[in-house]
Amino acid sequence: MAYRRSARMQARLDDNRQRIRDAARRIIAGGGFRHAQMAAVAEAAGLSTGSLYRYFPSKAELFIDVLGAAADHEIRILESIGSAGGSVQDRLQAAVRSYAGRALEGPHLAHAFMVEPVEPELDSARQYHRKRVAAAYRAILDEGVAGGVFPEQDTGLAAACLVGAMTEALSGPTAEAPATADERRRLVESICRFCLRAVSANRTPADDAA
């Protein structure tokens, strides 16, 4: 007869896994992947290092898990913005503003997830999730093109370009975050204007208001 875990045991295992994930995320947020050693993660999660390796056999597997959970959260936010009311232009700007704003609020975490040098296995996962984020932007662009708000274009390529441009624009500031809230706001608004111009045929209301 096959062994079956009790509901209580499964809940404890799931809780431990989430504690490990949360601990790793906190440490990464404090200083990037390079500071998230397995022993430190285990201590922060209240587990032994040996127990940690039973859940995640390698640091790469742990980081990929944390990255995936963060990407899932990001995509849920972007999809919620994309399906909300308002014009397509407003929703695109709201999505960009949300993405860039959160990156600057948690710069170490964002820098790690976007551009910190990592082993190839983790970088492959990062590229995969970047494509998923781009797909959320593509859905907004598809709606805009279909409604005649944006000109005809390869929306898959355009979305990838937007995510790539945001990643590049944020790579420096997340390595050394802007000192003031006003600097962060100006940077986010500049990124918003660029992204809207990039997919629009003409000047936008945001250009005139700048």
MODELLER restraints for C-alpha pairs under 7 A, 6 or more apart:
rsr = mdl.restraints
at = mdl.atoms
rsr.add(forms.Gaussian(group=physical.xy_distance, feature=features.Distance(at['CA:17:A'], at['CA:55:A']), mean=6.71, stdev=0.5))
rsr.add(forms.Gaussian(group=physical.xy_distance, feature=features.Distance(at['CA:19:A'], at['CA:45:A']), mean=5.44, stdev=0.5))
rsr.add(forms.Gaussian(group=physical.xy_distance, feature=features.Distance(at['CA:20:A'], at['CA:41:A']), mean=6.74, stdev=0.5))
rsr.add(forms.Gaussian(group=physical.xy_distance, feature=features.Distance(at['CA:20:A'], at['CA:42:A']), mean=6.93, stdev=0.5))
rsr.add(forms.Gaussian(group=physical.xy_distance, feature=features.Distance(at['CA:20:A'], at['CA:45:A']), mean=5.28, stdev=0.5))
rsr.add(forms.Gaussian(group=physical.xy_distance, feature=features.Distance(at['CA:21:A'], at['CA:66:A']), mean=5.83, stdev=0.5))
rsr.add(forms.Gaussian(group=physical.xy_distance, feature=features.Distance(at['CA:23:A'], at['CA:41:A']), mean=5.74, stdev=0.5))
rsr.add(forms.Gaussian(group=physical.xy_distance, feature=features.Distance(at['CA:23:A'], at['CA:44:A']), mean=5.58, stdev=0.5))
rsr.add(forms.Gaussian(group=physical.xy_distance, feature=features.Distance(at['CA:23:A'], at['CA:45:A']), mean=5.47, stdev=0.5))
rsr.add(forms.Gaussian(group=physical.xy_distance, feature=features.Distance(at['CA:24:A'], at['CA:36:A']), mean=6.46, stdev=0.5))
rsr.add(forms.Gaussian(group=physical.xy_distance, feature=features.Distance(at['CA:24:A'], at['CA:41:A']), mean=5.45, stdev=0.5))
rsr.add(forms.Gaussian(group=physical.xy_distance, feature=features.Distance(at['CA:25:A'], at['CA:66:A']), mean=6.64, stdev=0.5))
rsr.add(forms.Gaussian(group=physical.xy_distance, feature=features.Distance(at['CA:27:A'], at['CA:35:A']), mean=6.91, stdev=0.5))
rsr.add(forms.Gaussian(group=physical.xy_distance, feature=features.Distance(at['CA:27:A'], at['CA:36:A']), mean=5.65, stdev=0.5))
rsr.add(forms.Gaussian(group=physical.xy_distance, feature=features.Distance(at['CA:28:A'], at['CA:35:A']), mean=6.68, stdev=0.5))
rsr.add(forms.Gaussian(group=physical.xy_distance, feature=features.Distance(at['CA:28:A'], at['CA:36:A']), mean=5.80, stdev=0.5))
rsr.add(forms.Gaussian(group=physical.xy_distance, feature=features.Distance(at['CA:28:A'], at['CA:108:A']), mean=6.88, stdev=0.5))
rsr.add(forms.Gaussian(group=physical.xy_distance, feature=features.Distance(at['CA:28:A'], at['CA:109:A']), mean=5.77, stdev=0.5))
rsr.add(forms.Gaussian(group=physical.xy_distance, feature=features.Distance(at['CA:29:A'], at['CA:106:A']), mean=6.69, stdev=0.5))
rsr.add(forms.Gaussian(group=physical.xy_distance, feature=features.Distance(at['CA:29:A'], at['CA:108:A']), mean=5.04, stdev=0.5))
rsr.add(forms.Gaussian(group=physical.xy_distance, feature=features.Distance(at['CA:29:A'], at['CA:109:A']), mean=4.24, stdev=0.5))
rsr.add(forms.Gaussian(group=physical.xy_distance, feature=features.Distance(at['CA:30:A'], at['CA:108:A']), mean=6.25, stdev=0.5))
rsr.add(forms.Gaussian(group=physical.xy_distance, feature=features.Distance(at['CA:31:A'], at['CA:108:A']), mean=5.64, stdev=0.5))
rsr.add(forms.Gaussian(group=physical.xy_distance, feature=features.Distance(at['CA:32:A'], at['CA:108:A']), mean=5.42, stdev=0.5))
rsr.add(forms.Gaussian(group=physical.xy_distance, feature=features.Distance(at['CA:32:A'], at['CA:109:A']), mean=6.12, stdev=0.5))
rsr.add(forms.Gaussian(group=physical.xy_distance, feature=features.Distance(at['CA:32:A'], at['CA:112:A']), mean=5.24, stdev=0.5))
rsr.add(forms.Gaussian(group=physical.xy_distance, feature=features.Distance(at['CA:33:A'], at['CA:112:A']), mean=6.11, stdev=0.5))
rsr.add(forms.Gaussian(group=physical.xy_distance, feature=features.Distance(at['CA:38:A'], at['CA:49:A']), mean=6.81, stdev=0.5))
rsr.add(forms.Gaussian(group=physical.xy_distance, feature=features.Distance(at['CA:38:A'], at['CA:59:A']), mean=6.58, stdev=0.5))
rsr.add(forms.Gaussian(group=physical.xy_distance, feature=features.Distance(at['CA:39:A'], at['CA:49:A']), mean=5.48, stdev=0.5))
rsr.add(forms.Gaussian(group=physical.xy_distance, feature=features.Distance(at['CA:42:A'], at['CA:48:A']), mean=5.70, stdev=0.5))
rsr.add(forms.Gaussian(group=physical.xy_distance, feature=features.Distance(at['CA:42:A'], at['CA:49:A']), mean=5.26, stdev=0.5))
rsr.add(forms.Gaussian(group=physical.xy_distance, feature=features.Distance(at['CA:42:A'], at['CA:52:A']), mean=5.92, stdev=0.5))
rsr.add(forms.Gaussian(group=physical.xy_distance, feature=features.Distance(at['CA:56:A'], at['CA:62:A']), mean=5.57, stdev=0.5))
rsr.add(forms.Gaussian(group=physical.xy_distance, feature=features.Distance(at['CA:60:A'], at['CA:122:A']), mean=6.21, stdev=0.5))
rsr.add(forms.Gaussian(group=physical.xy_distance, feature=features.Distance(at['CA:64:A'], at['CA:122:A']), mean=6.03, stdev=0.5))
rsr.add(forms.Gaussian(group=physical.xy_distance, feature=features.Distance(at['CA:64:A'], at['CA:125:A']), mean=6.50, stdev=0.5))
rsr.add(forms.Gaussian(group=physical.xy_distance, feature=features.Distance(at['CA:67:A'], at['CA:113:A']), mean=6.76, stdev=0.5))
rsr.add(forms.Gaussian(group=physical.xy_distance, feature=features.Distance(at['CA:71:A'], at['CA:129:A']), mean=6.21, stdev=0.5))
rsr.add(forms.Gaussian(group=physical.xy_distance, feature=features.Distance(at['CA:75:A'], at['CA:133:A']), mean=5.93, stdev=0.5))
rsr.add(forms.Gaussian(group=physical.xy_distance, feature=features.Distance(at['CA:75:A'], at['CA:136:A']), mean=6.63, stdev=0.5))
rsr.add(forms.Gaussian(group=physical.xy_distance, feature=features.Distance(at['CA:78:A'], at['CA:95:A']), mean=5.77, stdev=0.5))
rsr.add(forms.Gaussian(group=physical.xy_distance, feature=features.Distance(at['CA:78:A'], at['CA:136:A']), mean=6.28, stdev=0.5))
rsr.add(forms.Gaussian(group=physical.xy_distance, feature=features.Distance(at['CA:79:A'], at['CA:136:A']), mean=6.02, stdev=0.5))
rsr.add(forms.Gaussian(group=physical.xy_distance, feature=features.Distance(at['CA:81:A'], at['CA:91:A']), mean=6.25, stdev=0.5))
rsr.add(forms.Gaussian(group=physical.xy_distance, feature=features.Distance(at['CA:81:A'], at['CA:95:A']), mean=6.19, stdev=0.5))
rsr.add(forms.Gaussian(group=physical.xy_distance, feature=features.Distance(at['CA:82:A'], at['CA:91:A']), mean=5.88, stdev=0.5))
rsr.add(forms.Gaussian(group=physical.xy_distance, feature=features.Distance(at['CA:82:A'], at['CA:140:A']), mean=5.86, stdev=0.5))
rsr.add(forms.Gaussian(group=physical.xy_distance, feature=features.Distance(at['CA:88:A'], at['CA:140:A']), mean=6.69, stdev=0.5))
rsr.add(forms.Gaussian(group=physical.xy_distance, feature=features.Distance(at['CA:88:A'], at['CA:144:A']), mean=5.78, stdev=0.5))
rsr.add(forms.Gaussian(group=physical.xy_distance, feature=features.Distance(at['CA:92:A'], at['CA:140:A']), mean=6.58, stdev=0.5))
rsr.add(forms.Gaussian(group=physical.xy_distance, feature=features.Distance(at['CA:93:A'], at['CA:192:A']), mean=5.57, stdev=0.5))
rsr.add(forms.Gaussian(group=physical.xy_distance, feature=features.Distance(at['CA:93:A'], at['CA:196:A']), mean=6.89, stdev=0.5))
rsr.add(forms.Gaussian(group=physical.xy_distance, feature=features.Distance(at['CA:96:A'], at['CA:192:A']), mean=5.92, stdev=0.5))
rsr.add(forms.Gaussian(group=physical.xy_distance, feature=features.Distance(at['CA:97:A'], at['CA:188:A']), mean=6.02, stdev=0.5))
rsr.add(forms.Gaussian(group=physical.xy_distance, feature=features.Distance(at['CA:97:A'], at['CA:192:A']), mean=6.25, stdev=0.5))
rsr.add(forms.Gaussian(group=physical.xy_distance, feature=features.Distance(at['CA:100:A'], at['CA:188:A']), mean=5.98, stdev=0.5))
rsr.add(forms.Gaussian(group=physical.xy_distance, feature=features.Distance(at['CA:101:A'], at['CA:188:A']), mean=6.31, stdev=0.5))
rsr.add(forms.Gaussian(group=physical.xy_distance, feature=features.Distance(at['CA:103:A'], at['CA:110:A']), mean=5.07, stdev=0.5))
rsr.add(forms.Gaussian(group=physical.xy_distance, feature=features.Distance(at['CA:104:A'], at['CA:174:A']), mean=6.13, stdev=0.5))
rsr.add(forms.Gaussian(group=physical.xy_distance, feature=features.Distance(at['CA:104:A'], at['CA:177:A']), mean=6.60, stdev=0.5))
rsr.add(forms.Gaussian(group=physical.xy_distance, feature=features.Distance(at['CA:104:A'], at['CA:184:A']), mean=6.87, stdev=0.5))
rsr.add(forms.Gaussian(group=physical.xy_distance, feature=features.Distance(at['CA:107:A'], at['CA:174:A']), mean=4.32, stdev=0.5))
rsr.add(forms.Gaussian(group=physical.xy_distance, feature=features.Distance(at['CA:107:A'], at['CA:175:A']), mean=6.77, stdev=0.5))
rsr.add(forms.Gaussian(group=physical.xy_distance, feature=features.Distance(at['CA:107:A'], at['CA:177:A']), mean=6.28, stdev=0.5))
rsr.add(forms.Gaussian(group=physical.xy_distance, feature=features.Distance(at['CA:108:A'], at['CA:174:A']), mean=6.39, stdev=0.5))
rsr.add(forms.Gaussian(group=physical.xy_distance, feature=features.Distance(at['CA:108:A'], at['CA:175:A']), mean=6.89, stdev=0.5))
rsr.add(forms.Gaussian(group=physical.xy_distance, feature=features.Distance(at['CA:110:A'], at['CA:174:A']), mean=6.70, stdev=0.5))
rsr.add(forms.Gaussian(group=physical.xy_distance, feature=features.Distance(at['CA:111:A'], at['CA:171:A']), mean=6.26, stdev=0.5))
rsr.add(forms.Gaussian(group=physical.xy_distance, feature=features.Distance(at['CA:111:A'], at['CA:174:A']), mean=5.43, stdev=0.5))
rsr.add(forms.Gaussian(group=physical.xy_distance, feature=features.Distance(at['CA:111:A'], at['CA:175:A']), mean=6.25, stdev=0.5))
rsr.add(forms.Gaussian(group=physical.xy_distance, feature=features.Distance(at['CA:113:A'], at['CA:126:A']), mean=6.99, stdev=0.5))
rsr.add(forms.Gaussian(group=physical.xy_distance, feature=features.Distance(at['CA:114:A'], at['CA:167:A']), mean=6.53, stdev=0.5))
rsr.add(forms.Gaussian(group=physical.xy_distance, feature=features.Distance(at['CA:115:A'], at['CA:171:A']), mean=6.63, stdev=0.5))
rsr.add(forms.Gaussian(group=physical.xy_distance, feature=features.Distance(at['CA:134:A'], at['CA:159:A']), mean=5.20, stdev=0.5))
rsr.add(forms.Gaussian(group=physical.xy_distance, feature=features.Distance(at['CA:134:A'], at['CA:160:A']), mean=5.38, stdev=0.5))
rsr.add(forms.Gaussian(group=physical.xy_distance, feature=features.Distance(at['CA:134:A'], at['CA:163:A']), mean=6.08, stdev=0.5))
rsr.add(forms.Gaussian(group=physical.xy_distance, feature=features.Distance(at['CA:137:A'], at['CA:159:A']), mean=5.61, stdev=0.5))
rsr.add(forms.Gaussian(group=physical.xy_distance, feature=features.Distance(at['CA:138:A'], at['CA:155:A']), mean=5.67, stdev=0.5))
rsr.add(forms.Gaussian(group=physical.xy_distance, feature=features.Distance(at['CA:138:A'], at['CA:156:A']), mean=5.80, stdev=0.5))
rsr.add(forms.Gaussian(group=physical.xy_distance, feature=features.Distance(at['CA:138:A'], at['CA:159:A']), mean=5.17, stdev=0.5))
rsr.add(forms.Gaussian(group=physical.xy_distance, feature=features.Distance(at['CA:141:A'], at['CA:155:A']), mean=6.03, stdev=0.5))
rsr.add(forms.Gaussian(group=physical.xy_distance, feature=features.Distance(at['CA:142:A'], at['CA:155:A']), mean=6.29, stdev=0.5))
rsr.add(forms.Gaussian(group=physical.xy_distance, feature=features.Distance(at['CA:144:A'], at['CA:150:A']), mean=5.20, stdev=0.5))
rsr.add(forms.Gaussian(group=physical.xy_distance, feature=features.Distance(at['CA:145:A'], at['CA:151:A']), mean=5.87, stdev=0.5))
rsr.add(forms.Gaussian(group=physical.xy_distance, feature=features.Distance(at['CA:145:A'], at['CA:152:A']), mean=5.86, stdev=0.5))
rsr.add(forms.Gaussian(group=physical.xy_distance, feature=features.Distance(at['CA:150:A'], at['CA:199:A']), mean=6.49, stdev=0.5))
rsr.add(forms.Gaussian(group=physical.xy_distance, feature=features.Distance(at['CA:150:A'], at['CA:200:A']), mean=5.36, stdev=0.5))
rsr.add(forms.Gaussian(group=physical.xy_distance, feature=features.Distance(at['CA:150:A'], at['CA:201:A']), mean=6.83, stdev=0.5))
rsr.add(forms.Gaussian(group=physical.xy_distance, feature=features.Distance(at['CA:151:A'], at['CA:200:A']), mean=6.44, stdev=0.5))
rsr.add(forms.Gaussian(group=physical.xy_distance, feature=features.Distance(at['CA:151:A'], at['CA:201:A']), mean=6.03, stdev=0.5))
rsr.add(forms.Gaussian(group=physical.xy_distance, feature=features.Distance(at['CA:162:A'], at['CA:195:A']), mean=6.20, stdev=0.5))
rsr.add(forms.Gaussian(group=physical.xy_distance, feature=features.Distance(at['CA:178:A'], at['CA:184:A']), mean=5.88, stdev=0.5))
rsr.add(forms.Gaussian(group=physical.xy_distance, feature=features.Distance(at['CA:193:A'], at['CA:206:A']), mean=6.23, stdev=0.5))
rsr.add(forms.Gaussian(group=physical.xy_distance, feature=features.Distance(at['CA:193:A'], at['CA:207:A']), mean=6.70, stdev=0.5))
rsr.add(forms.Gaussian(group=physical.xy_distance, feature=features.Distance(at['CA:197:A'], at['CA:203:A']), mean=6.79, stdev=0.5))
rsr.add(forms.Gaussian(group=physical.xy_distance, feature=features.Distance(at['CA:197:A'], at['CA:204:A']), mean=6.79, stdev=0.5))
